[in-house]
């Protein structure tokens, strides 16, 4: 659970962003002069809605209705004095999906350090026994298979750096190949250096495509792969792949990104984005310490080559 000072910090960051977002949005809005719409502002601002959604995933709550009625309306009334009814708040969630997404993409994501990790994790929307009768995400969720078996839902594709900061994320149906997001340039924007992954991402065409874009895909070697050499540094980095597994675990068990009682597609998007946002605000993230030691061997080798050639 965040402290009151941390809540104030999150509110100030979101408020500054929403002001700039509204200013830029109004430039491209087309005014309808034929019909006189009132355009009355909501009682609760978009900033307050975004902060309440983020706080829900920081306190270990499982039921949003109980969290809003018993915690926000009673214990956080001094921070959110213009609170609305629960049914009205659920309807207002849809209006903050776009600013919340841009807020995460432009403000909360980390920067690439040259060492990145990529992985995907399943997001179940129901149990396997209820797949045939599930109607909420019909046409959106699909059956997929992961290391834990078959599931029905979505996949979260995640890229983090060695500090545990999220660099980019993408949601896809459960039947999408893990390598598919890496073929898109937008997902790998601002990513450079080494990209560590598991054996699922092995592919000669994918490796060559990423190498041309300045990204070295580092994966474990299969037994039937020929002429595959790997440096000691890459082998050590592959041992640290538990870093992104820990990040996925925190997203699921602490931020509660996986929830199986959604009643609309917009609700699951708001829930997932809020969980990613609250992870970005965690003070302690899984990280590794990388130190490169220059022992001078390359300098000695170059000096020896110059002497022999001279």
N, C-alpha and C positions, 0 to 999 in steps of 0.2 A: 504494500500500500504506500502510495506517495504521500509525503508530508504536505502541509498546507503551503509552504514556501515553494515546493516543487510544482504544485498545482498552479500557483501563481505564475511561475516561470513558463510552464506549458501554455497557459492562457495568453500570456504576453506574446509568445512566439506565434501562436495561432492567430491572434488578433492583428499583429503586424502583417502577417501574410494575407489574411482575409481582406484587409483594407486595400492592399496593393492588387489583389485578385479582383475585387469589385471595381476598382478604378480602371483596370485594363479591360474588364469585361464590358463595362458601359460604353467603351469606345466602339465596340463592334455590335452592339445591340441595335436592332431596328425598331423604331418607335411606331406603334400602331395608332394612327390618329383617327381612324374611322370609328372604332369602338372605344368607349371610355371605361377602361379597366381602372380599378381603384389602386392596385399595387400597394396595398397596405402591408407594411412590414410585419413579420411575425413577432409575437410577444417574446419568444426566445430567439436569440441571435444564432447565426451559424457557428460562431466561435464557441458558444456555450454548448451547443449540440456536439460538436467535435470533441471538446474536452470531456464531456460526460461519457461519450463512447470510449474514449481512451482510458479513462479512470476505471471503467467497468472491467477491463482486462488486466488492470494492475493490482486488483485486490483479491483475486482468487474467487470471485463470485461465479456461480453457475447459472443462476436464474436472473435474467435482466429485469424482469418485472418486479421481483422482490428487491433487487438492487436499487431500482429507480424509486419505488414507492417508499421503501423503508430506510434507505440510506441517503439518497440524494435529497428527497423532499423533506426529510426530517433532520438529518445531521449536517447537510451541506447547504441548508437554506440561506445562510449568510453569504455563501459564495455564488449561489444561483438564485437570486430572489425572484426572478421572473419565470419560475418553472410552470410548466403546463401539465395537463393530464397525461397519463401514460399512453392512451390511444392516440392523442394528438402528437406526442413525441415520436411514436413509431412512424407516423405519416411524414413527419419532418425529417426523418433519417435520410429519405431519398434525395433531399435537396442538397445534402452536404457530401454526396459521393464524389462528385467532380472536384470540389476544392480540397477534400481530404486526400484524394489521390495525388493531386498536384503538390499539395503540402508535403507529402511523404517523398515524392520524387525530387523536388527541388530544394527541400530544406533538411530533411532528416537523414537521407542516405549518406553513407561515408564516401571516402575517396580511395581510389586504387593505389596500393603501395607496391605493386609489381608482383605480389604473391596473392593469388585468389583461389577460392575453393568453390566448386559448383556441385549441386546435388538436388534431388527432387524428393518430395515426401508426399504420401497420399493424404487426402482429406476426405474422410468418410462422411456421407450424408445420411446413411442409414445402415442397418445391419444387412448382411447378405440374404438373410431369410425374408426380408421385406422389399427386395428389389422389384419384384413383379407388381407389388401393390403401391409402390412409391410414385406419387404424382406431382410433388412440389417442383422437382427439378427435371421433369420429363422433357427431353430435348436438349438439356444442358449437360447433366452429369452422364457419365458413361462408365462401363465396366473396364477395369484395368487390373494389372498384375504388378506387384512389387515383391520385394524380398520376403515379405510376411504373408504373401498369398494374394488371392483375388479380393477386390474391393469394388465398391460402387461410389463414385463421387468425382472429385477433381484432384489435380496435382498442383503442388506449389513448387515451382522451380526457383531456386535461390542461389545467389552468388554473394559470398562474403570475402572480406580480406583477412589478413593474419591477425587483425585486432578484434575480430568478431563483428565488425560493422557490416551491415547489409549494403551491398553495392547496387543490386537490382533484383527484381522478383517478377514472376509471371505466373498467372493462373491458366491452366489448360484442362480440358476434360481428361478423365482417367485413362483413356485409351491412346493418348498421344505419346509418341516416342520421346524418351528423355533427351535425345540428341537434337530434336526438332527446334527447340528455342535457340540453340547455339548457331543454327543456320541463319538466324535473323540478325541483321546488323544492329537493330535498336536494343536488343537484349544485351549485347556485348559492347554497347557504347561506353567509351572511357575506360574500357578494360584493356590492360596491357600486361606484358610479362608472362609469368607462369600461371597456368590454370590447372589446378589439381582436381582429378575426378576419379571415379571408380571404373571398373571394367565395362560398365554399360555404355560408356561414352566412346569406346574404342571404335575407330573407323578411319580408314586411310584417307578418304575424300574429305572428311571433316577435319582431320589433322592438317592436311595440306591447305585447306581453305583458311583455317585459323592462323596458320603459320604465315601466310601471305598478308594477313592483317595485323601482324606483330604480336600474336598470342601463341605461346607454346603449350600445347595440351599435354599434360603429364598424367599418365595412367599406369596401372600395373600391367605387367607383361603376361600374356597368355603363353601356355606351353608350346603351342603350334606356331608362334610368331618367330620368324627368322630375322637375323641381322638386327636385333633389337637390343641396343646398349643403353644403359641408364647410368647417369652420374650418381655419386654418393649423395650429393645435395638433393637430387630429385627423390632418391629413395627415402631420405629422412623426411622430406616434405609429405610424401605419401603416408608415412606413419602418423602424421598429424591431421589426417582427414577426419579424425574424431571431433575436430573443431566444429565443422559444419553439422555433424550429427548432434552435437551438444546444442547448437543453435536451433535446430529443428525440434529437439526435445524441450527446450525452453519455450518455444512458440506454442507447443501443444500442451504442455503440462503447467506452465506458469501463465502465459498470455492467453491460454484457452482459445486458440485459433480454430480448433476442431470442435464442432458442435453439431449435433444430429437432430435438432428440433426446430430448424428454421421453417418458416411458413411462406417465404417469398425469396426470389433470387436477389432482390436488392438488399434484403436483410443479411444474407450470407456474405455479400460483398462488403457491406458496412462492418460486419463482424470481423472479417479477415483483414481489412485495411486497418481497423483499430488495433488489432493484435500486433500487426507489423509495426505500427506507430509506437505502441507502448514498449515494444522490444528495443526500438531505437533510443528510447529514453532511459533504458536500464543503465545504471552507473557501472555495474560490473558485467562484462560480457566475456564469453570464452575467447581467450587470446593465447598466442604463442610469441615467444621472444626470439627474434631472428637476428643473429649477429654474423656478419661476414668478416672473416679474418684474412688479411692480405699477408701471406707468408713470403712473398717475393719470388716464388718459384717461376712465375711467368716472366719476370724481369731477368732472372738468371738465364732462362731458356733463350730469350730474345738476344741477350748479350752473347751467348754461346753461338747462336746462328750467325751473328754478325762477324764473329771472329773466324768461323769456319769458311764463310763466304768471302771474307776479305783476304 
